[in-house]
C-alpha cells in the first residue's frame, strides 16, 4: 500500500528538545509511508533513545537533513502547513483541522507540489514569525484546551490523515497535467516577493519600519492563502517595479 | 469540545511490557476525551516514566482498573473491538479499518452501549483466544507490512478516529462568529478595488489600455481566489494610494 505521492510530503521539526521525540516521529512517518524529515536546529544530538524509538525507521533519521532556519527547510516547498496546538490566535491565520488537512494534501500532492508539515517546539510550538512562513495552519481537535498532544503523536495523527486521504483519493481521481507557469511559486520566490513588497511600501512611506504593526503579516496571510502561481508572481513583481520605476523616471525628468 | 458519549468508550491494554507505554496511552486517550482505561495484568508496575509520559493524564492512570483476564476487562461491554497489526489472519475475523471503526463507534455509542477497544502486547499483539472475545477487529492501514505502530500511537490514531467521528456525528459543525473586519469584502468593494488597481497600473505604465492583454483577468482571478477580507481590502487600497501619492508628491516638489 506504499504511495509514491507521499514522497513529496515533508515533515519539518523546529528546535526539538528531546532526541527521543525525533525517533518516535520517524517511526510515525515511516509506517505511513512518509520519508522526508528536516530538522531545524534540534536542541540535542541524536541519542540511543532516538534510534531505539525509531525502531525500523533508522533510514529516516540517517537521511534527515539538519538546517539552521525554517526558511531553509521550506525553500523548495510550494506549501507549508504549520501545526498549531491552539485553535485560535489574536491575529487569525487560515486554519484547517486534521481531516481537512489530509484532504487538502491529497488534492495538492498529485500536482507535483512539495508540501511541508511544520511542527514547533515541544512546549512552545511555533513562533508567530515562523507561522508567517506557513500558508495555513492545522490543528488537531482535542477534548480539553489545557492539554496538548505529544509532538510525535501529533505527527502520527497528521501523517495518518494525509496517508488515508491519499489512499482514498487514489482510488477515485485521475489527475490533470499542470502548465509550469501555473505551478505554485515556491517559498523562496514568495520570500523574494515579500521582501520586494516590504521595501516598496517603505519607499512609499506606507510602511514605517520603526512601527511596522502587523502589515507584513497581514499581507503574507493574504498572499499565502491565495496560493500564488509563478506567472502571477511575475505580474506582481512587475507591478511593484513599475510603481517604483515611474517614481524614479519622474525624478529623473525633474532633475 | 468534551463529548459525554465517549464516556462509554474503554481502552483495554493486555499484558503491556513497558510502563511508559501506559503513560503515553493515557495522554493519548485524555486529549481525545476518553477516560476509561483497563489494564489486563501489565508486566511491570507503574514507573516514573509512566507518570512523566502521562503528562496531565495522571487521573486516568490512577483510576485505571487492573484486572487478571481480558474477560474481566470486557465483562460489562456490549462490543469489543480488537486491534490487529496484520490485516489478514488465517482464520478470518470480521475486519474494519480505523476510519470505519470510528464511524461504527460513533453509531453505537449513543445507544448506551459500552464499547472496548482492545490492544495486545507490544510485540505479539492479541492471541487468537483473546480475539475470540472480540466482536470484530480493527487495523490501521500502513505503508509497510513489516512495520508496526507503537502501541500508544495506535491508541492515539484510533482514539482520534473515534473522537472525530463522534464530533462529526454530534454537530454537523456550528460556525464561529466572525469579526466584522474579518468578514469578506463584498462584490462592490472588490470592484472598487479592481478599478483602483487598474487605474494605478495604467498610471504606472504597467498596463497599456490599448493592449490590456489578460492582466486584469489574471489579477481578478488571484484576488478572487484569496477571499479578501474588509480589513485586507483597506490595506491594499491604502497601499495603492501610497504608491500614487509618493509619485504625486515628487511631481509637486519638482514643479
Interface residues (C-beta under 8 A of the other chain):
Chain A: X1 X2 X3 X6 X24 X27 X28 X30 X31 X32 X33 X53 X55 X56 X57 X92 X98 X99 X140 X141 X142 X143 X144 X146 X147 X148 X149 X150 X152 X153 X156 X157 X160 X163 X164 X167 X200 X201 X203 X204 X205 X206 X215 X218 X219 X222 X223 X225 X226 X227 X228 X231 X232 X235 X238 X239 X242 X243 X245 X246 X247 X250 X251 X253 X254
Chain B: X1 X2 X3 X6 X24 X27 X28 X30 X31 X32 X33 X53 X55 X56 X57 X98 X99 X140 X141 X142 X143 X144 X146 X147 X148 X149 X150 X152 X153 X156 X157 X160 X163 X164 X167 X182 X200 X201 X203 X204 X205 X206 X215 X218 X219 X222 X223 X225 X226 X227 X228 X231 X232 X235 X238 X239 X242 X243 X245 X246 X247 X250 X251 X253 X254
